[in-house]
Each structure stands twice: as C-alpha cells, then as structure tokens.
C-alpha cells in the first residue's frame, strides 16, 4: 500500500475532493500549518491522521514532513490539497510500488491544469513533470519557492495524470499567492543572473591590512546548455529553459507570446487567453522585483 501526505493551511474549499480521491489508503496524514477554518475538522471527518506543526515556511514544513513523520508504508504519495487523484493513477501507483523488480525510489507525474471548467492543455506548458510518489529518505529539497526535489536514486515516470484545481480559492487567492512567489522567484533570479553577492572577510598578516576586509565576490549559477536539449529528462530541460529565460529582454511579453502563440494557447479558448495574460502578469511582477532588489543593492530608491 501507499501512505498519503497532504500539507494544509486553510484548505477547507479544496480538501474534501482531495481526500475523497485518496480514501483508498488506510494511512492518510494531514500536516496542518495552523489552519483557522474547517480544514482540520474535514480531515478528521475523513479519518485522516492530523499532525499540527508550523515550521515557518513551505520548505522547512516539507523538510519536516519528510524527516519526522512516521508513515505506515515505505512509499508516500504527496498531493497538494487542490489536487485530485483519479482511479487510473491510483491503480498505476499501486502497481509500480508492488513490483519488487523496479529500482526506482521516486516517480514523476504529469497533471492536467484545470481553469474555468476545462483543461488548459496548451497554455499550461503541458506536460510538466513533478515528483509526487516517493520513498521519503530518497528526497532532498531545492529552491526557496516552487520547490523541486533532488532524488537520490532512480526516478521513474508514470503515464497517468492527476487533476490540478489551482484556482478553486478564486482569483484574489491566486494573486496573493503569486505575489509571495514572485518575491522569492526574484531572489532566485538574481542567483542565476549573477547578481547575488557574498562578503568574504580575510584575516590579515601582521603589518598588513587589518582583519575584516570586505571583498565582494559575484556568484553566478550559469546556464545548463546541455539541459536545453535533454529530451529524455523533462525536469532538467524545464530547469535549463527557466534559467535561460532570465537573461531575455521583455520577458513577460515573451512569456505571453510563447504560451499563447508558440504553445498554441489560443486553442484553449477564452480560458487560455486569460490564463496566458495572468502568467505574463506574474512574470512581470518578478521582473519588477528583480529591478527593486538590484536598486536596493546599489542604495538607490525604488
């Protein structure tokens, strides 16, 4: 069998459908970060094991979930509260974890992003592969936001999908979340763009300069050029494309054109048009915050 792990914070709108879709497991763990709505009551009504813990952010909360929760089974499926797991994905997961001949310690899954009552297949950069099924001891977290997992061992790819209802809480909630995300993404962007600086202090020898010199060193992450053509590693290719995109001018407009025209988002109808516009707004928010951070580094007003 498979244990279920769901991280929550005020998810009363999303949680019932999520829990209904994973009730086939007899070990459902809801790790709650201090919800003040009906989230905990809903989880208990579904028979979930509720753990109350606040780690002060998404990354430390997820790290806590991987290292400190005693799961009943070695395999864990980790849907977000706004995700629904169809029966065909359930059956595929149960099949792979039951096969002793498999060497994989984690599996990536594609999802169908749902918006305004339809799957926006073209606008949403489908397929995007995310780690959802794993052995907890095999994962390490990377990045500050839009977290990614580094897997210590073989990684497989499942063929079925889950459904992602990221707009269930409404547009206000979407913009509030992406306002937070854009701040963290701006900090990540500066690392890629080589504008993150660290100070080094070197002790001086007798008779030389005093200890505590403030020599600034520029740190640059670079671009994974080989990753751009990594056809058999979608996760690496997506990461490389994202790093490259930080160096392009007029990024927000380019993102809209890429999603709506090159990726044929227009085939998603009015929903696709609106989604592409919102994605462009998000990217522009990131660009503005990168500009803000750079000006503050130089002591300039915003």
C-alpha positions in Angstrom: 0.0 0.0 0.0 0.9 3.7 -0.1 0.8 6.3 2.6 -0.7 9.7 1.7 0.8 13.0 2.8 -1.1 16.3 2.4 0.2 19.7 3.7 -2.6 22.1 4.5 -3.2 25.7 5.6 -6.8 26.9 5.4 -7.8 24.4 2.7 -11.5 23.8 3.5 -12.5 24.5 -0.1 -10.1 22.1 -1.7 -9.5 19.4 0.9 -12.8 17.3 0.6 -12.3 16.5 -3.1 -8.6 15.7 -2.5 -9.3 13.4 0.5 -12.2 11.7 -1.4 -9.8 10.8 -4.2 -7.3 9.1 -1.9 -9.6 7.4 0.6 -8.3 4.1 -0.8 -5.3 4.4 1.5 -5.6 3.5 5.2 -2.7 5.8 6.1 -3.7 9.4 5.2 -1.6 12.1 7.0 -2.6 15.7 7.0 0.2 18.0 8.2 -1.5 21.2 9.2 0.3 24.6 9.5 -2.2 26.3 11.8 -5.5 26.4 9.8 -8.2 28.6 11.4 -11.0 27.3 9.1 -12.6 23.9 8.9 -9.6 22.2 7.4 -8.8 20.1 10.5 -12.4 19.1 11.1 -12.7 18.0 7.5 -9.5 15.9 7.7 -10.7 14.2 10.9 -14.1 13.5 9.3 -12.3 11.6 6.6 -10.4 9.6 9.1 -7.0 11.3 8.4 -4.2 11.4 10.9 -3.8 15.1 11.6 -0.4 16.4 12.7 -0.2 20.0 13.9 3.2 21.6 13.1 4.3 25.1 11.9 7.9 25.3 10.7 7.8 28.9 9.4 7.7 28.3 5.7 6.9 25.9 2.9 10.4 24.5 2.6 11.0 23.8 6.3 7.5 22.4 6.6 8.1 20.0 3.8 11.5 19.0 5.2 9.8 18.3 8.5 7.2 16.1 6.7 10.0 14.0 5.0 12.2 13.5 8.1 9.8 13.4 11.1 6.5 11.8 10.2 6.3 8.0 10.9 4.4 6.7 7.8 2.8 3.3 7.8 4.3 2.4 4.4 7.7 3.0 2.8 6.1 4.7 -0.2 4.4 8.1 0.1 2.1 9.9 -2.3 2.1 13.6 -1.7 -0.7 15.5 -3.5 -1.4 19.2 -2.8 -4.8 20.0 -1.3 -6.0 21.4 -4.6 -5.2 18.2 -6.5 -7.5 15.2 -7.3 -6.2 11.7 -7.9 -8.2 9.7 -10.5 -8.6 6.0 -10.2 -6.3 5.2 -13.1 -3.4 7.0 -11.4 -4.2 5.2 -8.2 -4.0 1.8 -9.9 -0.7 2.7 -11.7 0.9 3.8 -8.4 -0.2 0.6 -6.6 1.2 -1.5 -9.4 4.7 0.1 -9.5 5.2 0.0 -5.8 4.2 -3.6 -5.7 6.8 -4.6 -8.2 10.0 -5.8 -6.4 11.9 -5.8 -9.7 11.8 -2.0 -10.0 14.8 0.1 -8.9 13.0 3.5 -8.8 12.8 5.3 -5.5 10.6 8.2 -6.8 8.2 8.8 -9.6 7.3 11.9 -11.5 3.7 12.5 -12.6 2.1 14.9 -15.1 -1.0 16.9 -14.3 -3.9 18.5 -16.1 -4.2 22.1 -15.0 -7.9 23.0 -14.7 -9.2 26.6 -15.3 -12.7 27.9 -15.8 -14.1 24.4 -16.1 -11.6 23.0 -18.7 -8.2 21.5 -19.0 -5.9 24.3 -20.4 -3.6 21.8 -22.1 -1.7 24.2 -24.3 -1.4 27.3 -22.1 -0.1 25.5 -19.1 3.1 24.2 -20.5 1.9 20.6 -20.5 3.5 18.2 -19.8 5.1 19.4 -16.6 6.5 16.5 -14.5 6.5 16.8 -10.7 7.6 14.3 -8.0 4.5 13.0 -6.2 5.3 9.4 -5.3 8.5 8.6 -3.4 10.4 7.0 -0.6 10.9 9.9 1.8 14.5 9.0 2.6 15.5 9.4 -1.1 14.5 13.1 -1.4 16.3 16.4 -0.8 14.6 19.8 -1.3 15.9 22.5 -3.6 15.0 26.2 -4.1 13.1 28.6 -1.8 9.8 28.6 -3.6 8.2 26.4 -6.3 10.2 23.8 -4.6 11.8 20.9 -6.5 13.1 17.6 -5.3 16.5 16.1 -5.9 16.2 12.4 -5.9 19.0 10.1 -4.6 18.4 7.1 -6.8 16.5 6.1 -9.9 13.4 8.2 -11.0 10.5 6.8 -13.0 7.7 8.5 -14.9 4.1 7.5 -14.5 1.7 7.7 -17.5 -1.5 8.7 -15.8 -2.4 12.2 -14.6 -3.7 14.0 -11.6 -6.0 17.0 -11.8 -4.9 20.4 -10.5 -7.5 22.9 -9.5 -5.2 25.8 -8.6 -8.0 28.5 -9.0 -10.5 26.9 -6.6 -10.0 29.6 -4.0 -10.6 32.4 -6.5 -8.5 35.0 -8.3 -7.7 37.0 -5.2 -6.1 34.0 -3.6 -4.2 33.2 -6.8 -2.8 36.8 -6.9 -1.9 36.8 -3.2 0.0 33.5 -3.6 1.8 34.7 -6.7 2.7 38.0 -5.0 4.6 35.9 -2.4 6.0 33.6 -5.0 7.3 36.4 -7.2 9.3 37.8 -4.3 11.0 34.5 -3.8 11.4 34.0 -7.6 13.1 37.4 -7.9 15.7 36.3 -5.3 16.3 33.1 -7.2 16.6 35.0 -10.5 19.4 37.2 -9.0 21.3 34.0 -8.4 21.0 32.9 -12.0 21.8 36.4 -13.3 25.0 36.6 -11.2 23.9 39.5 -9.1 23.9 37.7 -5.7 26.9 38.8 -3.7 28.6 37.4 -0.7 31.1 39.1 1.5 34.4 37.5 2.4 36.5 38.5 5.4 40.1 37.6 5.3 42.4 37.8 8.3 45.5 39.9 7.6 49.0 39.1 8.5 51.0 41.2 11.0 51.9 44.5 9.4 49.3 44.2 6.6 45.7 45.5 6.4 43.5 44.9 9.5 41.4 41.8 9.6 37.9 42.1 8.3 38.3 43.2 4.7 35.1 43.3 2.8 35.9 41.8 -0.6 32.8 41.2 -2.7 32.6 38.2 -4.9 29.9 37.7 -7.6 28.2 34.4 -7.7 26.8 33.1 -10.9 24.8 29.9 -11.4 25.2 29.8 -15.2 23.0 28.1 -17.8 22.8 24.3 -18.3 23.2 24.4 -22.1 23.2 20.6 -22.4 20.0 20.6 -20.4 18.2 22.6 -23.1 18.3 19.6 -25.4 17.8 16.9 -22.7 14.9 15.3 -24.4 14.8 12.3 -22.1 15.0 14.4 -18.9 12.0 16.8 -19.0 12.7 18.1 -15.5 16.3 19.1 -16.4 15.2 20.6 -19.7 12.5 22.7 -17.9 15.0 24.0 -15.4 17.5 24.9 -18.1 14.9 26.8 -20.1 13.9 28.7 -17.0 17.5 29.7 -16.3 17.9 30.8 -19.9 14.7 32.9 -19.8 16.1 35.1 -17.0 18.6 36.5 -19.5 16.0 37.5 -22.1 14.7 41.1 -22.5 10.9 41.9 -22.3 10.4 38.5 -20.5 6.8 39.0 -19.6 5.8 39.8 -23.2 7.9 36.9 -24.5 6.2 34.5 -22.0 2.8 35.6 -23.2 3.7 35.1 -26.9 5.4 31.8 -26.1 2.4 30.4 -24.3 -0.4 31.9 -26.5 1.2 31.5 -29.9 4.1 29.1 -29.9 2.4 26.7 -27.5 -0.9 27.4 -29.1 -2.7 28.6 -26.0 -5.3 30.1 -28.3 -6.7 26.5 -28.7 -7.7 26.7 -25.1 -10.3 29.4 -26.0 -11.1 32.3 -23.7 -9.7 30.4 -20.7 -6.4 30.1 -22.5 -6.3 33.8 -23.3 -7.0 34.8 -19.6 -4.5 32.2 -18.3 -1.7 33.5 -20.6 -2.4 37.1 -19.5 -2.2 36.1 -15.9 1.1 34.2 -16.4 2.5 37.3 -18.1 1.5 39.5 -15.2 3.2 37.1 -12.8 6.4 37.2 -14.8 6.3 41.0 -14.9 5.9 41.1 -11.1 9.1 39.0 -10.9 10.9 41.4 -13.2 9.9 44.4 -11.2 11.0 42.8 -8.0 14.4 41.9 -9.6 14.8 45.6 -10.5 13.8 46.6 -7.0 16.4 44.2 -5.4 19.2 45.5 -7.8 18.4 49.1 -7.0 18.4 48.4 -3.3 21.8 46.6 -3.6 23.2 49.9 -5.0 21.5 52.0 -2.4 19.1 53.6 -4.9 15.4 54.4 -4.2 12.6 52.4 -5.7 
